[in-house]
Amino acid sequence: MSKKNTPDPDEVALIEWCIEVEGFLVKAGATLREAQDYIEENAEWFTDQFYEGLTPEEAAKEALN
């Protein structure tokens, strides 16, 4: 059987982490669309933060500074 349809666990964890970051950005005053666009535009930076071990809340705070 092929594993092509099996999602990469790291990718799934990153997506879930970004969804949490999105929530913190919205709590800080961004619209959902603004938060999603910001994360998408800065995907590489957020990916780095994820792998450096920042919590979603810490990453959102860093993004807002």
PDBQT receptor file of N, H, CA, C and O in Angstrom, charges set to zero:
ATOM      1  N   MET A   1       0.829  -1.194   0.000  1.00  0.00    +0.000 N 
ATOM      2  CA  MET A   1       0.000   0.000   0.000  1.00  0.00    +0.000 C 
ATOM      3  C   MET A   1       0.872   1.255   0.000  1.00  0.00    +0.000 C 
ATOM      4  O   MET A   1       1.922   1.299   0.640  1.00  0.00    +0.000 OA
ATOM      5  N   SER A   2       0.435   2.230  -0.699  1.00  0.00    +0.000 N 
ATOM      6  H   SER A   2      -0.419   2.195  -1.219  1.00  0.00    +0.000 HD
ATOM      7  CA  SER A   2       1.143   3.492  -0.795  1.00  0.00    +0.000 C 
ATOM      8  C   SER A   2       0.831   4.376   0.397  1.00  0.00    +0.000 C 
ATOM      9  O   SER A   2      -0.294   4.389   0.897  1.00  0.00    +0.000 OA
ATOM     10  N   LYS A   3       1.829   5.110   0.846  1.00  0.00    +0.000 N 
ATOM     11  H   LYS A   3       2.743   5.099   0.440  1.00  0.00    +0.000 HD
ATOM     12  CA  LYS A   3       1.638   6.040   1.947  1.00  0.00    +0.000 C 
ATOM     13  C   LYS A   3       1.467   7.472   1.445  1.00  0.00    +0.000 C 
ATOM     14  O   LYS A   3       1.551   8.414   2.234  1.00  0.00    +0.000 OA
ATOM     15  N   LYS A   4       1.232   7.647   0.164  1.00  0.00    +0.000 N 
ATOM     16  H   LYS A   4       1.163   6.882  -0.476  1.00  0.00    +0.000 HD
ATOM     17  CA  LYS A   4       1.088   8.983  -0.396  1.00  0.00    +0.000 C 
ATOM     18  C   LYS A   4      -0.079   9.743   0.214  1.00  0.00    +0.000 C 
ATOM     19  O   LYS A   4      -0.023  10.970   0.298  1.00  0.00    +0.000 OA
ATOM     20  N   ASN A   5      -1.116   9.069   0.635  1.00  0.00    +0.000 N 
ATOM     21  H   ASN A   5      -1.161   8.072   0.567  1.00  0.00    +0.000 HD
ATOM     22  CA  ASN A   5      -2.278   9.729   1.202  1.00  0.00    +0.000 C 
ATOM     23  C   ASN A   5      -2.168   9.917   2.714  1.00  0.00    +0.000 C 
ATOM     24  O   ASN A   5      -3.064  10.491   3.332  1.00  0.00    +0.000 OA
ATOM     25  N   THR A   6      -1.090   9.443   3.306  1.00  0.00    +0.000 N 
ATOM     26  H   THR A   6      -0.363   8.977   2.804  1.00  0.00    +0.000 HD
ATOM     27  CA  THR A   6      -0.878   9.594   4.734  1.00  0.00    +0.000 C 
ATOM     28  C   THR A   6      -0.202  10.936   4.993  1.00  0.00    +0.000 C 
ATOM     29  O   THR A   6       0.898  11.185   4.501  1.00  0.00    +0.000 OA
ATOM     30  N   PRO A   7      -0.865  11.809   5.772  1.00  0.00    +0.000 N 
ATOM     31  CA  PRO A   7      -0.251  13.115   6.029  1.00  0.00    +0.000 C 
ATOM     32  C   PRO A   7       0.997  12.984   6.893  1.00  0.00    +0.000 C 
ATOM     33  O   PRO A   7       1.076  12.117   7.764  1.00  0.00    +0.000 OA
ATOM     34  N   ASP A   8       1.951  13.839   6.647  1.00  0.00    +0.000 N 
ATOM     35  H   ASP A   8       1.887  14.544   5.939  1.00  0.00    +0.000 HD
ATOM     36  CA  ASP A   8       3.183  13.891   7.429  1.00  0.00    +0.000 C 
ATOM     37  C   ASP A   8       2.841  14.397   8.834  1.00  0.00    +0.000 C 
ATOM     38  O   ASP A   8       2.250  15.469   8.964  1.00  0.00    +0.000 OA
ATOM     39  N   PRO A   9       3.195  13.661   9.878  1.00  0.00    +0.000 N 
ATOM     40  CA  PRO A   9       2.851  14.076  11.242  1.00  0.00    +0.000 C 
ATOM     41  C   PRO A   9       3.406  15.459  11.619  1.00  0.00    +0.000 C 
ATOM     42  O   PRO A   9       2.749  16.214  12.335  1.00  0.00    +0.000 OA
ATOM     43  N   ASP A  10       4.610  15.791  11.139  1.00  0.00    +0.000 N 
ATOM     44  H   ASP A  10       5.144  15.178  10.558  1.00  0.00    +0.000 HD
ATOM     45  CA  ASP A  10       5.164  17.119  11.426  1.00  0.00    +0.000 C 
ATOM     46  C   ASP A  10       4.340  18.209  10.749  1.00  0.00    +0.000 C 
ATOM     47  O   ASP A  10       4.113  19.275  11.322  1.00  0.00    +0.000 OA
ATOM     48  N   GLU A  11       3.900  17.935   9.540  1.00  0.00    +0.000 N 
ATOM     49  H   GLU A  11       4.084  17.069   9.075  1.00  0.00    +0.000 HD
ATOM     50  CA  GLU A  11       3.097  18.916   8.814  1.00  0.00    +0.000 C 
ATOM     51  C   GLU A  11       1.752  19.122   9.503  1.00  0.00    +0.000 C 
ATOM     52  O   GLU A  11       1.277  20.252   9.619  1.00  0.00    +0.000 OA
ATOM     53  N   VAL A  12       1.150  18.051   9.951  1.00  0.00    +0.000 N 
ATOM     54  H   VAL A  12       1.535  17.133   9.857  1.00  0.00    +0.000 HD
ATOM     55  CA  VAL A  12      -0.127  18.145  10.662  1.00  0.00    +0.000 C 
ATOM     56  C   VAL A  12       0.048  18.945  11.952  1.00  0.00    +0.000 C 
ATOM     57  O   VAL A  12      -0.777  19.800  12.274  1.00  0.00    +0.000 OA
ATOM     58  N   ALA A  13       1.125  18.667  12.690  1.00  0.00    +0.000 N 
ATOM     59  H   ALA A  13       1.796  17.972  12.429  1.00  0.00    +0.000 HD
ATOM     60  CA  ALA A  13       1.396  19.386  13.936  1.00  0.00    +0.000 C 
ATOM     61  C   ALA A  13       1.625  20.873  13.667  1.00  0.00    +0.000 C 
ATOM     62  O   ALA A  13       1.158  21.718  14.432  1.00  0.00    +0.000 OA
ATOM     63  N   LEU A  14       2.336  21.199  12.594  1.00  0.00    +0.000 N 
ATOM     64  H   LEU A  14       2.716  20.514  11.973  1.00  0.00    +0.000 HD
ATOM     65  CA  LEU A  14       2.581  22.593  12.242  1.00  0.00    +0.000 C 
ATOM     66  C   LEU A  14       1.273  23.300  11.899  1.00  0.00    +0.000 C 
ATOM     67  O   LEU A  14       1.052  24.431  12.332  1.00  0.00    +0.000 OA
ATOM     68  N   ILE A  15       0.422  22.662  11.143  1.00  0.00    +0.000 N 
ATOM     69  H   ILE A  15       0.602  21.743  10.791  1.00  0.00    +0.000 HD
ATOM     70  CA  ILE A  15      -0.863  23.261  10.772  1.00  0.00    +0.000 C 
ATOM     71  C   ILE A  15      -1.709  23.505  12.017  1.00  0.00    +0.000 C 
ATOM     72  O   ILE A  15      -2.301  24.574  12.166  1.00  0.00    +0.000 OA
ATOM     73  N   GLU A  16      -1.768  22.533  12.900  1.00  0.00    +0.000 N 
ATOM     74  H   GLU A  16      -1.287  21.664  12.779  1.00  0.00    +0.000 HD
ATOM     75  CA  GLU A  16      -2.544  22.688  14.136  1.00  0.00    +0.000 C 
ATOM     76  C   GLU A  16      -1.967  23.819  14.987  1.00  0.00    +0.000 C 
ATOM     77  O   GLU A  16      -2.715  24.589  15.588  1.00  0.00    +0.000 OA
ATOM     78  N   TRP A  17      -0.640  23.919  15.038  1.00  0.00    +0.000 N 
ATOM     79  H   TRP A  17      -0.031  23.293  14.549  1.00  0.00    +0.000 HD
ATOM     80  CA  TRP A  17       0.035  24.972  15.787  1.00  0.00    +0.000 C 
ATOM     81  C   TRP A  17      -0.319  26.337  15.197  1.00  0.00    +0.000 C 
ATOM     82  O   TRP A  17      -0.602  27.280  15.936  1.00  0.00    +0.000 OA
ATOM     83  N   CYS A  18      -0.304  26.440  13.870  1.00  0.00    +0.000 N 
ATOM     84  H   CYS A  18      -0.074  25.674  13.270  1.00  0.00    +0.000 HD
ATOM     85  CA  CYS A  18      -0.648  27.706  13.207  1.00  0.00    +0.000 C 
ATOM     86  C   CYS A  18      -2.095  28.110  13.478  1.00  0.00    +0.000 C 
ATOM     87  O   CYS A  18      -2.395  29.296  13.607  1.00  0.00    +0.000 OA
ATOM     88  N   ILE A  19      -2.972  27.147  13.562  1.00  0.00    +0.000 N 
ATOM     89  H   ILE A  19      -2.728  26.183  13.457  1.00  0.00    +0.000 HD
ATOM     90  CA  ILE A  19      -4.372  27.442  13.882  1.00  0.00    +0.000 C 
ATOM     91  C   ILE A  19      -4.465  28.048  15.279  1.00  0.00    +0.000 C 
ATOM     92  O   ILE A  19      -5.257  28.960  15.514  1.00  0.00    +0.000 OA
ATOM     93  N   GLU A  20      -3.656  27.539  16.200  1.00  0.00    +0.000 N 
ATOM     94  H   GLU A  20      -3.012  26.798  16.009  1.00  0.00    +0.000 HD
ATOM     95  CA  GLU A  20      -3.639  28.111  17.547  1.00  0.00    +0.000 C 
ATOM     96  C   GLU A  20      -3.060  29.532  17.525  1.00  0.00    +0.000 C 
ATOM     97  O   GLU A  20      -3.581  30.424  18.195  1.00  0.00    +0.000 OA
ATOM     98  N   VAL A  21      -1.989  29.742  16.760  1.00  0.00    +0.000 N 
ATOM     99  H   VAL A  21      -1.566  29.017  16.216  1.00  0.00    +0.000 HD
ATOM    100  CA  VAL A  21      -1.411  31.082  16.631  1.00  0.00    +0.000 C 
ATOM    101  C   VAL A  21      -2.470  32.031  16.081  1.00  0.00    +0.000 C 
ATOM    102  O   VAL A  21      -2.626  33.150  16.568  1.00  0.00    +0.000 OA
ATOM    103  N   GLU A  22      -3.180  31.583  15.084  1.00  0.00    +0.000 N 
ATOM    104  H   GLU A  22      -3.053  30.673  14.689  1.00  0.00    +0.000 HD
ATOM    105  CA  GLU A  22      -4.243  32.371  14.472  1.00  0.00    +0.000 C 
ATOM    106  C   GLU A  22      -5.229  32.858  15.530  1.00  0.00    +0.000 C 
ATOM    107  O   GLU A  22      -5.634  34.020  15.516  1.00  0.00    +0.000 OA
ATOM    108  N   GLY A  23      -5.612  31.973  16.443  1.00  0.00    +0.000 N 
ATOM    109  H   GLY A  23      -5.283  31.029  16.453  1.00  0.00    +0.000 HD
ATOM    110  CA  GLY A  23      -6.540  32.338  17.509  1.00  0.00    +0.000 C 
ATOM    111  C   GLY A  23      -5.987  33.442  18.390  1.00  0.00    +0.000 C 
ATOM    112  O   GLY A  23      -6.725  34.344  18.784  1.00  0.00    +0.000 OA
ATOM    113  N   PHE A  24      -4.693  33.385  18.707  1.00  0.00    +0.000 N 
ATOM    114  H   PHE A  24      -4.094  32.651  18.386  1.00  0.00    +0.000 HD
ATOM    115  CA  PHE A  24      -4.083  34.432  19.528  1.00  0.00    +0.000 C 
ATOM    116  C   PHE A  24      -4.007  35.757  18.776  1.00  0.00    +0.000 C 
ATOM    117  O   PHE A  24      -4.168  36.819  19.377  1.00  0.00    +0.000 OA
ATOM    118  N   LEU A  25      -3.764  35.705  17.467  1.00  0.00    +0.000 N 
ATOM    119  H   LEU A  25      -3.633  34.843  16.978  1.00  0.00    +0.000 HD
ATOM    120  CA  LEU A  25      -3.748  36.932  16.680  1.00  0.00    +0.000 C 
ATOM    121  C   LEU A  25      -5.134  37.567  16.631  1.00  0.00    +0.000 C 
ATOM    122  O   LEU A  25      -5.267  38.790  16.685  1.00  0.00    +0.000 OA
ATOM    123  N   VAL A  26      -6.150  36.740  16.531  1.00  0.00    +0.000 N 
ATOM    124  H   VAL A  26      -6.042  35.747  16.487  1.00  0.00    +0.000 HD
ATOM    125  CA  VAL A  26      -7.524  37.242  16.526  1.00  0.00    +0.000 C 
ATOM    126  C   VAL A  26      -7.862  37.855  17.891  1.00  0.00    +0.000 C 
ATOM    127  O   VAL A  26      -8.488  38.913  17.960  1.00  0.00    +0.000 OA
ATOM    128  N   LYS A  27      -7.451  37.193  18.966  1.00  0.00    +0.000 N 
ATOM    129  H   LYS A  27      -6.943  36.333  18.909  1.00  0.00    +0.000 HD
ATOM    130  CA  LYS A  27      -7.682  37.745  20.307  1.00  0.00    +0.000 C 
ATOM    131  C   LYS A  27      -7.011  39.103  20.473  1.00  0.00    +0.000 C 
ATOM    132  O   LYS A  27      -7.483  39.950  21.232  1.00  0.00    +0.000 OA
ATOM    133  N   ALA A  28      -5.909  39.302  19.761  1.00  0.00    +0.000 N 
ATOM    134  H   ALA A  28      -5.526  38.614  19.145  1.00  0.00    +0.000 HD
ATOM    135  CA  ALA A  28      -5.166  40.563  19.844  1.00  0.00    +0.000 C 
ATOM    136  C   ALA A  28      -5.778  41.656  18.975  1.00  0.00    +0.000 C 
ATOM    137  O   ALA A  28      -5.316  42.797  19.004  1.00  0.00    +0.000 OA
ATOM    138  N   GLY A  29      -6.813  41.321  18.202  1.00  0.00    +0.000 N 
ATOM    139  H   GLY A  29      -7.187  40.394  18.179  1.00  0.00    +0.000 HD
ATOM    140  CA  GLY A  29      -7.513  42.341  17.430  1.00  0.00    +0.000 C 
ATOM    141  C   GLY A  29      -7.544  42.159  15.930  1.00  0.00    +0.000 C 
ATOM    142  O   GLY A  29      -8.223  42.918  15.238  1.00  0.00    +0.000 OA
ATOM    143  N   ALA A  30      -6.832  41.178  15.404  1.00  0.00    +0.000 N 
ATOM    144  H   ALA A  30      -6.281  40.562  15.966  1.00  0.00    +0.000 HD
ATOM    145  CA  ALA A  30      -6.868  40.938  13.959  1.00  0.00    +0.000 C 
ATOM    146  C   ALA A  30      -8.178  40.238  13.588  1.00  0.00    +0.000 C 
ATOM    147  O   ALA A  30      -8.772  39.534  14.404  1.00  0.00    +0.000 OA
ATOM    148  N   THR A  31      -8.606  40.441  12.367  1.00  0.00    +0.000 N 
ATOM    149  H   THR A  31      -8.123  41.013  11.704  1.00  0.00    +0.000 HD
ATOM    150  CA  THR A  31      -9.731  39.646  11.885  1.00  0.00    +0.000 C 
ATOM    151  C   THR A  31      -9.198  38.259  11.545  1.00  0.00    +0.000 C 
ATOM    152  O   THR A  31      -7.989  38.074  11.400  1.00  0.00    +0.000 OA
ATOM    153  N   LEU A  32     -10.075  37.307  11.422  1.00  0.00    +0.000 N 
ATOM    154  H   LEU A  32     -11.057  37.457  11.540  1.00  0.00    +0.000 HD
ATOM    155  CA  LEU A  32      -9.655  35.952  11.065  1.00  0.00    +0.000 C 
ATOM    156  C   LEU A  32      -8.915  35.968   9.728  1.00  0.00    +0.000 C 
ATOM    157  O   LEU A  32      -7.878  35.320   9.585  1.00  0.00    +0.000 OA
ATOM    158  N   ARG A  33      -9.436  36.697   8.759  1.00  0.00    +0.000 N 
ATOM    159  H   ARG A  33     -10.278  37.223   8.875  1.00  0.00    +0.000 HD
ATOM    160  CA  ARG A  33      -8.798  36.775   7.439  1.00  0.00    +0.000 C 
ATOM    161  C   ARG A  33      -7.409  37.407   7.534  1.00  0.00    +0.000 C 
ATOM    162  O   ARG A  33      -6.464  36.931   6.905  1.00  0.00    +0.000 OA
ATOM    163  N   GLU A  34      -7.284  38.489   8.329  1.00  0.00    +0.000 N 
ATOM    164  H   GLU A  34      -8.052  38.876   8.840  1.00  0.00    +0.000 HD
ATOM    165  CA  GLU A  34      -5.983  39.143   8.499  1.00  0.00    +0.000 C 
ATOM    166  C   GLU A  34      -4.971  38.178   9.125  1.00  0.00    +0.000 C 
ATOM    167  O   GLU A  34      -3.821  38.102   8.691  1.00  0.00    +0.000 OA
ATOM    168  N   ALA A  35      -5.409  37.452  10.136  1.00  0.00    +0.000 N 
ATOM    169  H   ALA A  35      -6.342  37.514  10.488  1.00  0.00    +0.000 HD
ATOM    170  CA  ALA A  35      -4.523  36.498  10.809  1.00  0.00    +0.000 C 
ATOM    171  C   ALA A  35      -4.085  35.408   9.840  1.00  0.00    +0.000 C 
ATOM    172  O   ALA A  35      -2.905  35.061   9.789  1.00  0.00    +0.000 OA
ATOM    173  N   GLN A  36      -5.019  34.869   9.078  1.00  0.00    +0.000 N 
ATOM    174  H   GLN A  36      -5.978  35.150   9.120  1.00  0.00    +0.000 HD
ATOM    175  CA  GLN A  36      -4.695  33.819   8.117  1.00  0.00    +0.000 C 
ATOM    176  C   GLN A  36      -3.738  34.336   7.049  1.00  0.00    +0.000 C 
ATOM    177  O   GLN A  36      -2.766  33.664   6.704  1.00  0.00    +0.000 OA
ATOM    178  N   ASP A  37      -4.007  35.513   6.535  1.00  0.00    +0.000 N 
ATOM    179  H   ASP A  37      -4.796  36.059   6.815  1.00  0.00    +0.000 HD
ATOM    180  CA  ASP A  37      -3.139  36.097   5.508  1.00  0.00    +0.000 C 
ATOM    181  C   ASP A  37      -1.738  36.352   6.059  1.00  0.00    +0.000 C 
ATOM    182  O   ASP A  37      -0.743  36.092   5.382  1.00  0.00    +0.000 OA
ATOM    183  N   TYR A  38      -1.665  36.858   7.278  1.00  0.00    +0.000 N 
ATOM    184  H   TYR A  38      -2.473  37.069   7.828  1.00  0.00    +0.000 HD
ATOM    185  CA  TYR A  38      -0.375  37.159   7.883  1.00  0.00    +0.000 C 
ATOM    186  C   TYR A  38       0.446  35.884   8.065  1.00  0.00    +0.000 C 
ATOM    187  O   TYR A  38       1.638  35.859   7.759  1.00  0.00    +0.000 OA
ATOM    188  N   ILE A  39      -0.188  34.840   8.559  1.00  0.00    +0.000 N 
ATOM    189  H   ILE A  39      -1.157  34.861   8.808  1.00  0.00    +0.000 HD
ATOM    190  CA  ILE A  39       0.517  33.570   8.742  1.00  0.00    +0.000 C 
ATOM    191  C   ILE A  39       0.973  33.025   7.391  1.00  0.00    +0.000 C 
ATOM    192  O   ILE A  39       2.099  32.545   7.259  1.00  0.00    +0.000 OA
ATOM    193  N   GLU A  40       0.106  33.101   6.400  1.00  0.00    +0.000 N 
ATOM    194  H   GLU A  40      -0.808  33.491   6.507  1.00  0.00    +0.000 HD
ATOM    195  CA  GLU A  40       0.466  32.602   5.072  1.00  0.00    +0.000 C 
ATOM    196  C   GLU A  40       1.635  33.395   4.477  1.00  0.00    +0.000 C 
ATOM    197  O   GLU A  40       2.551  32.811   3.897  1.00  0.00    +0.000 OA
ATOM    198  N   GLU A  41       1.605  34.716   4.619  1.00  0.00    +0.000 N 
ATOM    199  H   GLU A  41       0.862  35.191   5.090  1.00  0.00    +0.000 HD
ATOM    200  CA  GLU A  41       2.662  35.566   4.067  1.00  0.00    +0.000 C 
ATOM    201  C   GLU A  41       3.996  35.355   4.784  1.00  0.00    +0.000 C 
ATOM    202  O   GLU A  41       5.057  35.590   4.206  1.00  0.00    +0.000 OA
ATOM    203  N   ASN A  42       3.943  34.917   6.030  1.00  0.00    +0.000 N 
ATOM    204  H   ASN A  42       3.080  34.726   6.499  1.00  0.00    +0.000 HD
ATOM    205  CA  ASN A  42       5.143  34.733   6.839  1.00  0.00    +0.000 C 
ATOM    206  C   ASN A  42       5.327  33.276   7.238  1.00  0.00    +0.000 C 
ATOM    207  O   ASN A  42       5.826  32.976   8.323  1.00  0.00    +0.000 OA
ATOM    208  N   ALA A  43       4.925  32.383   6.360  1.00  0.00    +0.000 N 
ATOM    209  H   ALA A  43       4.520  32.626   5.479  1.00  0.00    +0.000 HD
ATOM    210  CA  ALA A  43       4.933  30.948   6.660  1.00  0.00    +0.000 C 
ATOM    211  C   ALA A  43       6.312  30.445   7.058  1.00  0.00    +0.000 C 
ATOM    212  O   ALA A  43       6.435  29.629   7.973  1.00  0.00    +0.000 OA
ATOM    213  N   GLU A  44       7.344  30.919   6.385  1.00  0.00    +0.000 N 
ATOM    214  H   GLU A  44       7.245  31.581   5.642  1.00  0.00    +0.000 HD
ATOM    215  CA  GLU A  44       8.696  30.449   6.700  1.00  0.00    +0.000 C 
ATOM    216  C   GLU A  44       9.094  30.857   8.125  1.00  0.00    +0.000 C 
ATOM    217  O   GLU A  44       9.649  30.057   8.878  1.00  0.00    +0.000 OA
ATOM    218  N   TRP A  45       8.805  32.097   8.476  1.00  0.00    +0.000 N 
ATOM    219  H   TRP A  45       8.354  32.747   7.864  1.00  0.00    +0.000 HD
ATOM    220  CA  TRP A  45       9.122  32.576   9.826  1.00  0.00    +0.000 C 
ATOM    221  C   TRP A  45       8.360  31.772  10.877  1.00  0.00    +0.000 C 
ATOM    222  O   TRP A  45       8.939  31.357  11.882  1.00  0.00    +0.000 OA
ATOM    223  N   PHE A  46       7.062  31.549  10.650  1.00  0.00    +0.000 N 
ATOM    224  H   PHE A  46       6.591  31.886   9.834  1.00  0.00    +0.000 HD
ATOM    225  CA  PHE A  46       6.263  30.771  11.603  1.00  0.00    +0.000 C 
ATOM    226  C   PHE A  46       6.750  29.326  11.690  1.00  0.00    +0.000 C 
ATOM    227  O   PHE A  46       6.759  28.735  12.769  1.00  0.00    +0.000 OA
ATOM    228  N   THR A  47       7.150  28.764  10.564  1.00  0.00    +0.000 N 
ATOM    229  H   THR A  47       7.143  29.244   9.687  1.00  0.00    +0.000 HD
ATOM    230  CA  THR A  47       7.684  27.399  10.577  1.00  0.00    +0.000 C 
ATOM    231  C   THR A  47       8.944  27.342  11.437  1.00  0.00    +0.000 C 
ATOM    232  O   THR A  47       9.132  26.408  12.216  1.00  0.00    +0.000 OA
ATOM    233  N   ASP A  48       9.797  28.342  11.291  1.00  0.00    +0.000 N 
ATOM    234  H   ASP A  48       9.644  29.102  10.658  1.00  0.00    +0.000 HD
ATOM    235  CA  ASP A  48      11.004  28.400  12.125  1.00  0.00    +0.000 C 
ATOM    236  C   ASP A  48      10.638  28.471  13.611  1.00  0.00    +0.000 C 
ATOM    237  O   ASP A  48      11.249  27.793  14.437  1.00  0.00    +0.000 OA
ATOM    238  N   GLN A  49       9.652  29.284  13.944  1.00  0.00    +0.000 N 
ATOM    239  H   GLN A  49       9.155  29.835  13.273  1.00  0.00    +0.000 HD
ATOM    240  CA  GLN A  49       9.237  29.428  15.342  1.00  0.00    +0.000 C 
ATOM    241  C   GLN A  49       8.696  28.112  15.887  1.00  0.00    +0.000 C 
ATOM    242  O   GLN A  49       8.951  27.758  17.038  1.00  0.00    +0.000 OA
ATOM    243  N   PHE A  50       7.961  27.403  15.070  1.00  0.00    +0.000 N 
ATOM    244  H   PHE A  50       7.753  27.690  14.135  1.00  0.00    +0.000 HD
ATOM    245  CA  PHE A  50       7.413  26.097  15.453  1.00  0.00    +0.000 C 
ATOM    246  C   PHE A  50       8.550  25.133  15.791  1.00  0.00    +0.000 C 
ATOM    247  O   PHE A  50       8.536  24.482  16.836  1.00  0.00    +0.000 OA
ATOM    248  N   TYR A  51       9.532  25.052  14.897  1.00  0.00    +0.000 N 
ATOM    249  H   TYR A  51       9.543  25.581  14.048  1.00  0.00    +0.000 HD
ATOM    250  CA  TYR A  51      10.633  24.109  15.110  1.00  0.00    +0.000 C 
ATOM    251  C   TYR A  51      11.603  24.561  16.206  1.00  0.00    +0.000 C 
ATOM    252  O   TYR A  51      12.352  23.746  16.744  1.00  0.00    +0.000 OA
ATOM    253  N   GLU A  52      11.591  25.853  16.536  1.00  0.00    +0.000 N 
ATOM    254  H   GLU A  52      10.983  26.514  16.098  1.00  0.00    +0.000 HD
ATOM    255  CA  GLU A  52      12.396  26.339  17.644  1.00  0.00    +0.000 C 
ATOM    256  C   GLU A  52      11.714  26.088  18.991  1.00  0.00    +0.000 C 
ATOM    257  O   GLU A  52      12.310  26.300  20.046  1.00  0.00    +0.000 OA
ATOM    258  N   GLY A  53      10.462  25.636  18.942  1.00  0.00    +0.000 N 
ATOM    259  H   GLY A  53       9.978  25.463  18.085  1.00  0.00    +0.000 HD
ATOM    260  CA  GLY A  53       9.767  25.251  20.158  1.00  0.00    +0.000 C 
ATOM    261  C   GLY A  53       8.918  26.319  20.815  1.00  0.00    +0.000 C 
ATOM    262  O   GLY A  53       8.494  26.150  21.959  1.00  0.00    +0.000 OA
ATOM    263  N   LEU A  54       8.659  27.418  20.117  1.00  0.00    +0.000 N 
ATOM    264  H   LEU A  54       9.004  27.555  19.189  1.00  0.00    +0.000 HD
ATOM    265  CA  LEU A  54       7.794  28.428  20.696  1.00  0.00    +0.000 C 
ATOM    266  C   LEU A  54       6.372  27.896  20.797  1.00  0.00    +0.000 C 
ATOM    267  O   LEU A  54       5.918  27.115  19.961  1.00  0.00    +0.000 OA
ATOM    268  N   THR A  55       5.691  28.336  21.832  1.00  0.00    +0.000 N 
ATOM    269  H   THR A  55       6.060  28.970  22.511  1.00  0.00    +0.000 HD
ATOM    270  CA  THR A  55       4.279  27.997  21.934  1.00  0.00    +0.000 C 
ATOM    271  C   THR A  55       3.519  28.885  20.950  1.00  0.00    +0.000 C 
ATOM    272  O   THR A  55       4.052  29.903  20.508  1.00  0.00    +0.000 OA
ATOM    273  N   PRO A  56       2.300  28.523  20.602  1.00  0.00    +0.000 N 
ATOM    274  CA  PRO A  56       1.524  29.393  19.715  1.00  0.00    +0.000 C 
ATOM    275  C   PRO A  56       1.373  30.812  20.280  1.00  0.00    +0.000 C 
ATOM    276  O   PRO A  56       1.436  31.793  19.539  1.00  0.00    +0.000 OA
ATOM    277  N   GLU A  57       1.174  30.904  21.591  1.00  0.00    +0.000 N 
ATOM    278  H   GLU A  57       1.122  30.107  22.192  1.00  0.00    +0.000 HD
ATOM    279  CA  GLU A  57       1.022  32.219  22.212  1.00  0.00    +0.000 C 
ATOM    280  C   GLU A  57       2.317  33.032  22.110  1.00  0.00    +0.000 C 
ATOM    281  O   GLU A  57       2.277  34.227  21.817  1.00  0.00    +0.000 OA
ATOM    282  N   GLU A  58       3.457  32.391  22.349  1.00  0.00    +0.000 N 
ATOM    283  H   GLU A  58       3.490  31.420  22.588  1.00  0.00    +0.000 HD
ATOM    284  CA  GLU A  58       4.745  33.072  22.234  1.00  0.00    +0.000 C 
ATOM    285  C   GLU A  58       4.989  33.552  20.801  1.00  0.00    +0.000 C 
ATOM    286  O   GLU A  58       5.476  34.662  20.588  1.00  0.00    +0.000 OA
ATOM    287  N   ALA A  59       4.651  32.719  19.833  1.00  0.00    +0.000 N 
ATOM    288  H   ALA A  59       4.254  31.817  20.006  1.00  0.00    +0.000 HD
ATOM    289  CA  ALA A  59       4.849  33.093  18.430  1.00  0.00    +0.000 C 
ATOM    290  C   ALA A  59       3.948  34.265  18.052  1.00  0.00    +0.000 C 
ATOM    291  O   ALA A  59       4.374  35.165  17.328  1.00  0.00    +0.000 OA
ATOM    292  N   ALA A  60       2.713  34.261  18.533  1.00  0.00    +0.000 N 
ATOM    293  H   ALA A  60       2.367  33.530  19.121  1.00  0.00    +0.000 HD
ATOM    294  CA  ALA A  60       1.805  35.366  18.245  1.00  0.00    +0.000 C 
ATOM    295  C   ALA A  60       2.341  36.657  18.858  1.00  0.00    +0.000 C 
ATOM    296  O   ALA A  60       2.295  37.709  18.221  1.00  0.00    +0.000 OA
ATOM    297  N   LYS A  61       2.844  36.588  20.081  1.00  0.00    +0.000 N 
ATOM    298  H   LYS A  61       2.881  35.734  20.599  1.00  0.00    +0.000 HD
ATOM    299  CA  LYS A  61       3.409  37.780  20.724  1.00  0.00    +0.000 C 
ATOM    300  C   LYS A  61       4.604  38.294  19.948  1.00  0.00    +0.000 C 
ATOM    301  O   LYS A  61       4.740  39.500  19.747  1.00  0.00    +0.000 OA
ATOM    302  N   GLU A  62       5.478  37.391  19.506  1.00  0.00    +0.000 N 
ATOM    303  H   GLU A  62       5.367  36.411  19.669  1.00  0.00    +0.000 HD
ATOM    304  CA  GLU A  62       6.630  37.790  18.708  1.00  0.00    +0.000 C 
ATOM    305  C   GLU A  62       6.184  38.446  17.399  1.00  0.00    +0.000 C 
ATOM    306  O   GLU A  62       6.775  39.432  16.959  1.00  0.00    +0.000 OA
ATOM    307  N   ALA A  63       5.158  37.904  16.796  1.00  0.00    +0.000 N 
ATOM    308  H   ALA A  63       4.678  37.103  17.154  1.00  0.00    +0.000 HD
ATOM    309  CA  ALA A  63       4.658  38.442  15.527  1.00  0.00    +0.000 C 
ATOM    310  C   ALA A  63       4.082  39.844  15.707  1.00  0.00    +0.000 C 
ATOM    311  O   ALA A  63       4.139  40.672  14.798  1.00  0.00    +0.000 OA
ATOM    312  N   LEU A  64       3.532  40.093  16.878  1.00  0.00    +0.000 N 
ATOM    313  H   LEU A  64       3.486  39.419  17.616  1.00  0.00    +0.000 HD
ATOM    314  CA  LEU A  64       2.900  41.393  17.122  1.00  0.00    +0.000 C 
ATOM    315  C   LEU A  64       3.912  42.471  17.533  1.00  0.00    +0.000 C 
ATOM    316  O   LEU A  64       3.583  43.657  17.568  1.00  0.00    +0.000 OA
ATOM    317  N   ASN A  65       5.120  42.057  17.838  1.00  0.00    +0.000 N 
ATOM    318  H   ASN A  65       5.386  41.093  17.810  1.00  0.00    +0.000 HD
ATOM    319  CA  ASN A  65       6.154  43.037  18.245  1.00  0.00    +0.000 C 
ATOM    320  C   ASN A  65       6.873  43.608  17.070  1.00  0.00    +0.000 C 
ATOM    321  O   ASN A  65       7.765  44.440  17.237  1.00  0.00    +0.000 OA
TER     322      ASN A  65
